[in-house]
Amino acid sequence: MAEMTGGQALMKSLYLEGVRVIFGLPGVQLYHAMDALYKEPGIRFITTRHEQATGYMADGYSRAGGEGIGTALMVPGPGLQNASAGIGTAYAASSPMMVVCGQIERDMIGGDRGMLHEVNDQLESIKPVTKWAQRVLNPTDIPEAVHEAFRQLKTGRPRPVEIEVPPETLAELADVELREPEEPKRIQADGERVEQAAKMLTEAKNPLIWVGGGAVSSGASQALVKVAEHLQAGVIATAEGKGAISDKHPLALGALWLRNDNIAKAFDHDVILAVGTRMAAPNLLGGQKIIQIDVDEEELGRNYEDTFSILGDARDTLEQLHGALSAQSSARPDRSSEVADQRAARADASITREPQASLLGAVRAAMPDDGILVAGMTQVGYYSRAYFPVYEPRTFLTSSYSGNLGFAYPTALGAKVAQPDKAVVALSGDGGFLFNSQELATAVQHGINAVVVVFNDNAFGNVMRDQVNRFESRIIGSKLHNPDFVKLAEAYGARGLKASGPEELEATLRDVLAANDAPTLIEVPVGPMPTPFE
């Protein structure tokens, strides 16, 4: 034990659990936490310009593979509510995030007296977008709360957790015993069920592997490839699963796309091995047998009745499965040419969308294989979910089903903090970028040299197109007045550039990424684009 304030207990506990970066905004209820952070030089503090960005940046940091787990810090009430967009996105994407929030004065909690930043039932308000949340009222309880938070983060399905601490608890001195971290324990699959699954796959005529974000977060890529090569099964990925197998691999079928993508029907797959995905696309299948591996028991069989469920960590379970397959049968003859035909047939069946395809091709050509793309909710971003080739895990980030405008740029900043030597590019529309354009100031202040490509059509383009096509051009609320984006970037001290068309975009982006010497905005003027969803 040692005498320390609650704030010191908090920061020392976070450091012991591996936290090396905190994204946050200071405020009155956090003074003693901030003072303790000043005295903890092993943790870097990055001040954002809006609490929304604390969550997005912490999420991007975690998903890009930063040291430790992305951590966000904010004041209670409006601070936490502002941050909840980023927290909710991390929840949707099954991304681990540590959230540390202040509280009002301890004796006033729940009193509804109009205290500064007061929100009644704050803990309950954040529970829908967290895996676990706890209020800590005594300094001596802080180490145990932080320890449990990280146990929750590192076991089972990764999702955000939150602790909230009143100002008196952070200020008080107490004899505090810190907790040492523990190695996470992966959920081990039942051996008999793995053997049964191996038998079903061995007997299958034409198995398919459907992989989601759980395979990426568990680090299952090598095991996935071994199983796919043994079965000679094509692998199709969700947007969150992109990169679990390289798109250069001969068994990679590319990304699942919900536009008439009945791949499992079209190619007569009789058994589908689903790994780390909820399979939230029931219209795509037609009676196949599903073997589902997932670390979250609630997801098993959620979307398909005919599911053989295996509860377990994706990486370890696939390793077990490969061992069982190898014991039961030899590897199948090479089917890569058949998989190539399937992939080609999918490409032929799709309708290329322009200018999305050419613009996206320019971005891919300019980026190195290990570059990280953050796909915002914009026309080129939508298109990238299906048609941007990804070669390594943790290099393609989306907002998952949360679908947030404003997500892309701050998430890219967090990813760049995690991977400063890698190219990090955000795709944003003009409407979405202005949700968090102020984070250009954060990028400049902290030397975060990510690139944002802003496709500017002076509109919420998706909405305007639908108003034109579906509502007889009754346009309302979707036309936008924008700043000069190049001058806006320069006003913050960042680099602002403009590129007209795919060729200029590729050349400009290639030069910027090679330099990696300043936060950069590249504006690409565009007009209305065709829908990528039909």
N, C-alpha and C positions, 0 to 999 in steps of 0.2 A: 504493500500500500504506500501511497504518497499523497501529500496534501496538494490539491489543485482545485481550480475552479471547474464548474461544469463545462464551460467552454473549452478549457484545456483538455478535460477528459474526452470531450467530443472529438476534437482535432487529433489528439494522440490515438484515439481508437480508430478513426478513419485511416490514419497513416499506417497503423499496424495491419489493417485489413487490405492494404495495397493501394489506397487512393493517392494519386500523385497530381491530379488536376481537379479543381473545383470551378465550375462555371456558376457565377452568381451575381446578385445585386445586394449590397449591404443596406441595412436599415435599422431603425431604432431598436427593435426587439432583438437584433443580432449583434449588438456592439461587443458583448463579451465573447461571442464566437469569433468575430472578426479579429479582436485583439489576440485571441489564442492562435488564430491562423497566422497572424503576423509573426508569432514566436515559433511557428512550425515551418521552417524553411524548406522542408522536403516536399511540401504541397504547393503547387503553383495555383494562384488565384487569377482567373480571367473574368474581368468585369464585363458583363453584357450591357446593352442599352435598353433592354426590355426583358421582363421575366420570361416571356414566351421563348426567347432564345436560350435561356438557361437549360430548359428541357430539351430543346432540339439539339443543342450543342452536346449535351451530355449523352444523348441518344447516338448521335453521329460518332462520338468518341468511342463508345462501347462497341458499336457495330463494325467500326473500321479496325478494331483490334488494338485499342490503346492500352497502355500499361494500367492495370487495375480496372476498375469499373467507373464509367462516367458518372459524375456526381454533380447535382444541382442544388443551389442554396438560395433561399428567398425568404422574404418576410411573410407573415401570415395574411389571411384574407385575400385582398386583391393580388398580392404577390403570388400566392399559390394558385389562385384562379387564373391569372395570366399564364402561369407555367403549365397549367393543366392541358393545354393543347399539345405541347411537346410530350408531356407525360402520357397522355392518351395515345399518341402516335407510337411511343415505345411499347405501350401495352398491346396495341394492335399488331405490332411487328415482332412481339416476343423478344424484346430487347431489354437487357438488364440495366437498370438505372437506380442510383441511390439518390433519394430526395431528402434534403434536410430543410425543414421549415420552422420558422419561429412560431410563437403563440403570443396571445395577450397575457397580461398578468395572471399568475397562477390562480389567485383567489377569485378572479373575475370570469374565468372560463365557464361558459354556459349561462351567464347571467343576463345576457341580452341588454346590456346597459349602455351600449353605444361607445365602447372603448375603441381606441384607434386600431384599425385593421381587423376589428372583430367580425367573425362569421360564426354563427351558432352551428354546432355540430361539424366543425371543420374536418375533424377526423373522418366522420361519416361521408362528407362530401367528396373526399379523395379516394375512398375505397373502391368505387367502380372502375378506376383506372390504375389500381395498384394490386399487386399480389398479396401484400401484407402491409399494415400500417399500425403505428403505435405512438402514444403520447408518453413522454418521460417527464416526471415531475420532480425527481430527486437526482442530484449529481451522481450519487453512488450507483444509480441504475443505468447510467448512460452506457458504460462499456458493454453491459449485457444486452442492451437494446441494439447497439451497433453490431455486436457479434451475431445476434439472431437475424438482423436485417441481411447480413452478408451470407448467412447460412441459407436464407430464403432465396437470395440472388443466385447462389451457386449450386443449388440442388433443384431437381425437377425442371419445370418450364421457366425460363428466364423472363422476368417481367419486372416493372418498377416496384420499389418498396419505398416507404416514407416513414420518417420519424419527425415528430414535432416537439419542440422544447420551449417552455416559457422563459422570459428574460431572467427571472430570479434564479431559475435552475442553472442557467448559464453563468450567472454572476457568483453564486455561492461557493465558498470554499468547503471542501470535505476531504476526508481520507478515502481515496478512490483506488480500487484494485482494477487494473487494466486486464483485458482478456487477450490471450494470444489467438491468432487466427487458426482455423482448422482447414485441412484439405477437404475440398468438396467430394461428396460421395455420389457417384453416378448411379442411377437406378438400373439394377441388373435385371435382365429379362429372364423369364422362366425357361429353363433349358428344354423342357419337353415341348413347349409351344414353339420354340425355335426349330426343333427337330421336325415338328409337324409342318411348319411353314416351309422348311427346306424340301420336304417330300412333295408338297403341293407345287412348288416351283420346279422341282425336277421333273414332275409329270406334266407340267404345262407345255402346251404346244408352242405358244407364242407369248411369253411373258413380257410385261412392260413395267418399267420402274418409274414412279411418279414421285418426285422429290420436292420438298418444301424447305422453308427457312430453318426448320429444326435440324436438318442435316448440316447446314452452314454453322449454326451456333454451337453445335456439339463437336465440330471439327471432324466430320464423318467422311470427308472427300475420298481419302485413300481407301477406306473400307468399302465405300460405295462403288468405286471403280473396280475393286476386286470382285464384288458380287456381280456387277454388270458384265464384266468380262467372262466370268465363269458361266453365267447364263446366256451370254451373248444377247442380252436384252437391251433394247433402246431405252434411253433415259430422257424423260421430259420433265421440265422444271417449272414450278410456279415463279412468279416474279421475285418472290423472296428467296426462292431456291436457286436462282441463277448464280452460276459460279461453283455450285457444289460439285459439278463435273464440268471440265472445260468444254466450251463449244467447239474446240478443235479436236476433241476426242471422237473417234469414228463411231462410237455408240451414242453420242449426244444427239438428241432430236430437237434441241432448242427449247424455247419457252412455251408454256401453255398460253394460249390466247383465247379469250372467251368469245371470239367472233367466229361462230360456226366451226369451232375446232373440235370435231368429233373424232379425234385421232383414235381413241380406243375402239370406237365402232368401225371406223374406216379400214383398219388394218387387222381386224379379227384377233385382238388380244384377249386371251381367255382368262388370264390371271394377272392382276396388277398388284405390284408391291409398292405401297405408299409409305414414304419415309418422311416423318417430320412435317406433315401437312394435314390440315383439317379436311382437305378435299371438298372445298366449298363450291363445287360446280357439278351438282347432281345431273344436270342436263347433258353432260358429256359422255355418260356411260350408258350401257345398255345390257345389264345383267351379268357383267363379269364378276368373278370372284375376287374380293379385295383382301389382301393381307396388309394390315396397317400397323406400323411401328410408330409409337409416339410416347413421349415422356409425360404427357398430360392425360391421365385416365379419362377425363371428361370428354376428350376429343375422340376417343376410340369408338368407332361405330356411330358417331353423331350423324353423319350424312348418308350412310349406306347401311341397310339392314344386313346384307350378305357380306359381313366383314369378319375376318379372322383377326382378332386383336392381339397385339403383343405390347405390353407395357414395358418400356425400357428406353434407356439412352440410345440415340440413333447410332453413334459411333460404335459403342460396345456391342450393341445388338447386331449390327451389320458384321462385325468381326466374328461374333458367334455364328451368325448365319452362314458366313463364308466357310467357316470350319465345318459346319454340318453339311453344307452342299458338297464340299470337297470329299467328305467321308462317304457320301451317298452316291456320288457320280463324278465322272471326269468332266472337264469343261466341254461345252458344246462346240461344234465346228464353227469357224468364223462366219458371222452373219453381217459383217460391217457393210457389205455392198447392199444387202436388203435394207438395213437401217438408212443408208444413204438414199436409197430409192424412196423410202418413207419420208425422209426429210425433204427431198425434192418435191414430192407430191404435195406436202403441206405448203411449200412455197408457191407451187403452181396454183393451189386452191385459193391462196390469199390474193387480195387485190392490193397492189402496191399503192401507197398513198404518197403523193407529192404535194408540197415540197418536203414533207416529213422524212421520207426515205433518204433523199440526197443530203439534207441537213444532218441527219443522224449519222449517215455514212461519213461525212466530213469530220464529225466529232470523234468517231471511232478511229479513223485514219490518223488523226492528230495525237491520240492518246497512246501511251505505252500499254502493254498487255496488263500490267499490274496497276494501272491507273484506276481511281475510284470515281464512279459516276453516281451522282445523286439525281434521281429522276423526279423532277417536280411535276405538279399537276398542271401540265401544259401540253399542247398538241404533240410536240416532239417528245416530251416526257412520256405521254401515254404510249406512243409508238415504240419507245425504247423498251418497254416491258416485254414486248414480243420480239423485237428485231434488232436489239443492240447485243452483239456477241460479247460474252463475258468469259474470261479465261481463268480467273482465280476466285476463290471464295472471299467474301467480305469486300468485294469491289463494285457491287451494284446495290444501291440503297433506295428504297421506296418508302412511302408513308403507309404501305399496306392498305387495309380496308378503311383506315381513318380518312385518307384522301384530302389532306390539309393543303389549302393554298398557304403560301408563306413558309412551307416546311423546308424547301430545298436549300436555300442559301445558308441559314444558320446550321443546318445539319452538316453541310459541307465544311463549314468552319470547324465544327467539332471533329469531323473525320480528318481534317488537315492537321489539327493539333495532335491527333493520335498518330498520324503518319506524315510527318513534315517533309519527308524526302520523296513521297509519292505524288504523282499528279492527282489533283482532286478538282473535279469539275461539277458544278451544279447547272442543271437545265431548268430555267424558270421562264414563265410568261411575265409580261409587264405588270399585269394585275397582281399576280402572286408575289412578285419581287417586292412591291411596295408595302406588303405586310411587314417586312423585316429589313427594308433597305437601310435602316439606321445601323444595322450591324456591320456596314462598311466601316463605321468608326471603330468598332471592336476589332475588326481585322487589321486596320492600320495601327491602332494603339498597341496591339499584341503581336504584330508581325505574322499574321496568319495568311499565307499567300495562296489561298484558294482562288479559283476562277469561277465566276458566274456568267453564263451565257443567257442573256435576256432576249427572248424572241418577242419583238414589240409589234403588236397589231392594233394598239390603242383601243383594246377592248378586252372584256372577259369573253374570249373568242368562242369557247365551247357554248356558252349561253347565247351569244349573239347568233351563232349559226343555227341553233335550235329554234330561236325566235323567228329567224328568217324562213327556215324550212318547215317548221311545224305550226307556226302561228301567223302565217301570212305577213311576215316582215313587220310585225308589231314589236318594234325594238324598244325596250325600256330597261334602264338600269345597267346596260352592258357596254355602252360606249364610255370610253375613258379619256380624260385629259392627263397627259403624262409630262413629267419634267424632261429636260434634255438629259438622257441617262449618262452620256459621256461626261458632261459638265457636273452632274451629280456625283459621279465617282471621283472626279478630280477635286470637287469641293471638300470631300472627306480626306483627301490626300492619297487616294487610290489611283490606279491606272484605269483610264476610260478609253475604250476603243470602239470602233464601229466596223462591222463586216457585212457586206452586201452579197448574199448568195453563198452557196456551199464552198466554192473554191476559195473565196476570201476568208471564210470562216475557218477552213482547215489550215490555211497558211498562218493566219493570225493566231489561232489557238496553239499551233505547233510551236511558234516562236515564243509565246508567253510561257508555255509549259517548260520549254528548254531553259528559259531564264530563271523561272521560279524565284523571282526577286521582289515581288510586290503583289498585294491583293489587286485583282483585276476584274473589271466588268467589260464584257464584250456585248455590245448591242447589235442585234440582227433584225433589221426591219423586215417584216413579213406582212402578207395580206391574209384574208380569210383562208382557212385550210379545210379540206374535206374531212369528214368524220373518220377516225380510225377504228370505229366500233362496228362497222357493218361489213 
